[in-house]
Amino acid sequence: MPRPLLNSDTFWTKVERRGQDECWPWIGKTKSAQGYGRLDFGGKEGVYAPRVAYLIAHPNSITLRSPTDLSIPEFIRHTCDNPPCCNPKHLILGSHADNIKDKVARGRQVKWGGGIGSPRAKLSAEDVRIIRLHKKAGATIKALALLYEVSRSVISHCLYGLSYQDVI
C-alpha cells in the first residue's frame, strides 16, 4: 500500500513549531545531505520542506519545484541560515545568484578563484610564493607543473591571479 501524501495540515506535524521568531526545524525523518527536510507533497516526490512551508504560507506564489531558469526569483532563501528551518517568517524568495551570494557571505561556499582555504586547493601558500619566485627567475609553466605535480592551468591560474589571490 503506498504511503499517503502529506497535505498542508499534516505537513506541520513534521515541523517543530516554536516561538514566532524562532527557527522551526524539520523533524520528519528524511533530510538532504545539507540538512534540508525532504518529503513527498502534492503528488511530487522529494520536495524540499522549506519550499513547502513557504508555499503554504504564500499560496500560489511559487511552484513545488525550484525553477530551472536560474534567473527567476523563486528560490527559497533562509534569513536564519538554518537549513532545517521551516518558519515562513525566515524564508524569502530570490534568484539563484542571490542564494549563492548568501552562501558566500555566510562562509558556506568557496568564492570563485579558490585559494588556500578551498577544500580543492592543490598548493599551499608557501608553494604559491615559491612558484611565483621561480617564474620570475625564468622557470617555465610546464616545468613548474611537473615539479609540483599539478596541471599547467593550476600554475597559470596561480601566476596570473585567477586563483590563490589570497596569497601575497
N, C-alpha and C positions, 0 to 999 in steps of 0.2 A: 504494500500500500504506500503511495507516495506521501511525502511529508506535506502537511498543509502549508500553504504560503502565508507569510506574515502579512498583516494589513496594518493600517496606521494605529489601530487600537492595541494590537498585540506587539507592535514594534517597541513601544515604550516599556514593555515588560522586560526587554533585553537591555535596558539602559538604567543605570543608577542615577535617578533624578535627585539632585541635591538642591542647594540654595539657588536662587535666581541667577546670581552672577558667578557661581562656581562651575567647574567642569562637570559634565555629566558623562562618566565613562561608559563605554560599551561593555556589557557584561555577558553578552552572548558568547557562545563557545568558539566561533570562527573569527579569526583575525588574519590580516595580511602580515607579511614579514615585517612591515613597518609599524604595525600595531593598530591599523585602521580596522574597525569592525566590518565584517562581510556577511551578507545574508542573501537569501532568495526573497525577492519582494516584487509584487506587482507582475508576476509572470516572468521576471528576469532573474537569472542566477548570478550570484557573486557580485551583487551591488554593494557599494560602499555605504556603511551605516551613516556617516555624517551627511552624505548626499541625500539619503532618505529623510533624515531629520530636517534638513533644510527644505526639502520638497513638501514635507508635511506642514511645516510652519509657513511656507510660502507656496500654496497650491498653484499648479500650472506655470510656475516661474522658470523651471528647468526640466530637462528630461532625466530619466533614471540613470542613463549612461552619460559619461563625460563626452563632450563634443569631439569629433575627430578633427575639426578645424581648430587649431591651437589658438587662433586669434579671437575666437568667440568667448566673451567674458562669462562663461558658465562653469568655471572650475571652482570647486569649493576650497576656500582658504580658512585656516584656523587662526583667529586672533590670539588664541591662548597657546598656540604651538604644541598642542597635546593631541596626537593622532587619534586616541580612542574617544575623544570628547564629541558628544552629540548634542550639546546645548546649542539650540538655534541662535542664541544671542552671541555665541562665539564664532559663528560661521558667516562668512561673507563671500560674495562672488568676485571673480576676477579672471583675467586671461591666464593662459599657461605661463606666459612671461612673468606676470605678477607673482604667480606661485613659485617660480624658480627664484625670483628676486627675494621672496620671503625666506626660502631655504638658504640662500647665500648669506643674507643678513643675519640669520639665526645660527650660522655656522654648521649647517647640516649638509652643505654641498660645497665641494671644492670649486673655487672660481675657475673660469676658463683660463687656460695657460698653465694651470697646475703650479707646482713649486715643491719645495722640500716638504711641505705639510701634506701634500697629496698622498693618498694611500697607494697610488700607482707610480710614485716617483722612483726613478731608477738611479738617480745620482744624489749624493749628499751635498750639502752646502760647500764643503771643502773640495769635493770633486769638481764642482762647477767653477770655483775660484781657480783651481789648478788648470782646468781645461781652458779657461779664458786666458790665463798666462801663457800656456803652451801655444795657443793660437796666435797671440801677439808675437811670440818668438818664432813663428813660421810653420808650426805644425799644420798638417792638412786635416780636414774634417774626417776623411777616410781613416787616417792613422789614429786619430783620437777615438773614433768609433770602435776600431779594433782594440785599442788599448783598454777602453772601459767596457767593452763587450755590450755595446748598445748600437742602435741604428744610427745612420748618418743624420736622419731627421731629428733624433733626440739631441745630438751635438749641435746641429744648426739652430734648433729652437732655443737651446741654452745660450748660444753665442749671440743670436740676433733678437733676443727679447721676447720670443713667443712663449717661452716658459722660463721658470726659475727667475722671474722678475724680482722675487723677494730676496735674492742673494746679491749682496753688494761686494 
